[in-house]
């Protein structure tokens, strides 16, 4: 059996018809504990998720507790601040900090520093790579791979520049001789 239409509608209303993870509209109701594992078809086991978050996190048993916590937080936020006294909704902004917050894999950033590149050119390219990753995929671990074709002095300066980008970076250096 699946959720009744009454339970689905109640979950959607409590979430302002938004995903409890990313705040996108057009949600489907997800079983936090799957039916196959004895999860009930009740509001307490229902989490409104957009199709993207449902695909990314829905089948991950390690994310159940976090999905439930995010659902409870969002339900309370909607009830206390987003719904007005006359039942109208205030404007809901997407929360970029929740985006990717349940992912446990990171992304790799790669840059080759050639011998004829100036320090300024290399630093600017690396800065742009990191900044773009921060904007497009927030809350993910990032590993920066620098492939350096130059002297050790330039490599040390490049690493210090990367570490000053205010991002957590893991550096892997490849030498070419």
ABEGO torsion letter per residue (X at the ends): XBBBAAAAAAAAAAAGGBBAAAGBBGBBBBBABBAAAGBBBBAAABBBBBAAAAAAAAABAAAAAAAAAAAAAAAAAAAAAABBAAGBBBBBBBBAAABGAABABBBBBBBBBBAABBAAAAAAAAAAAAAAAAAABBGBBBBBBBBBBBBAAAAAAAAAAAAAAGBBBBBBBBBBX
